[in-house]
Amino acid sequence: EVHLVESGGGLVQAGGSLRLSCAVSGLTHDAYAIGWSRQAPGKERERVACIDSMSGSTRYKDSVKGRFTISLDSLQMNSLKPEDTAVYFCTMGGDCAYVDEHWGKGTLVTVSA
């Protein structure tokens, strides 16, 4: 069974940086994708980024392009804005089209103005 555990959330001022980590266990295939989604208070969940383990290709939500960088075990977030405040979830699936198969419990990121 796949387990995902996020860490690294916290409080940061606007313009600052945070690095979220995702510890994955129970993988049984070399081909998979890791994604990050977030849910802000009162809003729907949205996918932020995804990376394919075999090709290394990445995808980003437009609002985070150039600020966030995804790798297979982390999400580096720079130039953070108050609108980035949310609970961030690490997800995993077979590829980026189906990356929401497994979810972690999330880690809270709060960006103060």
DONU-890172 format. One record per residue (C-alpha): residue number from 1; residue in one letter; x, y, z. Coordinates in steps of 0.1 Angstrom, whole numbers, m for minus. Last residue first. Example, Ala and Ser with C-alpha at 12.3 -4.5 7.8 and 13.67 -1.06 7.14 Angstrom:
// residues 2
PT   zavo   pavo       X       Y       Z
PT      2      S     137     m11      71
PT      1      A     123     m45      78
END
This chain:
// residues 113
PT   zavo   pavo       X       Y       Z
PT    113      A      14     398      39
PT    112      S      17     365      57
PT    111      V      21     332      39
PT    110      T       7     302      56
PT    109      V      15     267      44
PT    108      L      m2     238      61
PT    107      T       8     202      54
PT    106      G     m13     175      39
PT    105      K     m27     141      48
PT    104      G     m10     124      19
PT    103      W     m30     113     m12
PT    102      H     m30      84     m36
PT    101      E     m47      81     m70
PT    100      D     m44     119     m77
PT     99      V     m16     116    m103
PT     98      Y     m38     101    m130
PT     97      A     m30     124    m160
PT     96      C       4     131    m144
PT     95      D      13      94    m146
PT     94      G       7      62    m127
PT     93      G      m4      80     m95
PT     92      M       9      99     m65
PT     91      T      m2     129     m45
PT     90      C      14     153     m20
PT     89      F     m10     177      m4
PT     88      Y      m6     213       4
PT     87      V     m30     230      29
PT     86      A     m33     266      17
PT     85      T     m17     301      17
PT     84      D      m4     307     m18
PT     83      E     m26     337     m21
PT     82      P      m4     354       5
PT     81      K      24     352     m20
PT     80      L      56     331     m19
PT     79      S      86     342     m40
PT     78      N     100     307     m38
PT     77      M      84     273     m33
PT     76      Q     105     242     m37
PT     75      L      83     211     m39
PT     74      S      99     178     m28
PT     73      D     106     141     m33
PT     72      L     102     135     m71
PT     71      S     111     171     m79
PT     70      I      88     201     m83
PT     69      T      99     237     m87
PT     68      F      77     266     m77
PT     67      R      82     303     m86
PT     66      G      87     303    m123
PT     65      K      53     289    m129
PT     64      V      31     292     m98
PT     63      S       1     310    m112
PT     62      D       1     290    m144
PT     61      K      m3     257    m126
PT     60      Y      28     236    m133
PT     59      R      37     206    m153
PT     58      T      69     186    m152
PT     57      S      87     161    m175
PT     56      G     113     139    m157
PT     55      S     107     113    m184
PT     54      M     105      82    m161
PT     53      S      94      97    m128
PT     52      D      68     121    m143
PT     51      I      64     154    m123
PT     50      C      33     173    m113
PT     49      A      25     208    m101
PT     48      V      m2     229     m84
PT     47      R     m34     209     m87
PT     46      E     m63     226     m72
PT     45      R     m86     218     m43
PT     44      E    m117     239     m40
PT     43      K    m119     271     m20
PT     42      G    m132     281      14
PT     41      P     m98     280      31
PT     40      A     m71     272       5
PT     39      Q     m67     237      m9
PT     38      R     m35     226     m25
PT     37      S     m22     199     m49
PT     36      W      12     185     m54
PT     35      G      20     157     m78
PT     34      I      42     128     m81
PT     33      A      41     105    m111
PT     32      Y      49      68    m115
PT     31      A      70      45    m136
PT     30      D      94      25    m114
PT     29      H      66       4    m100
PT     28      T      59     m12     m66
PT     27      L      60      19     m44
PT     26      G      51      12      m8
PT     25      S      66      43       7
PT     24      V      68      80      m3
PT     23      A      81     108      18
PT     22      C      70     141       4
PT     21      S      90     173      13
PT     20      L      79     209      12
PT     19      R     106     236       7
PT     18      L      96     271      18
PT     17      S     106     305       5
PT     16      G     100     341      13
PT     15      G      85     369      m7
PT     14      A      55     372      15
PT     13      Q      64     362      50
PT     12      V      65     325      61
PT     11      L      45     303      84
PT     10      G      49     266      82
PT      9      G      50     235      59
PT      8      G      80     213      57
PT      7      S      65     179      58
PT      6      E      43     156      37
PT      5      V      38     119      42
PT      4      L      26      96      14
PT      3      H      18      60      18
PT      2      V      13      34      m9
PT      1      E       0       0       0
END
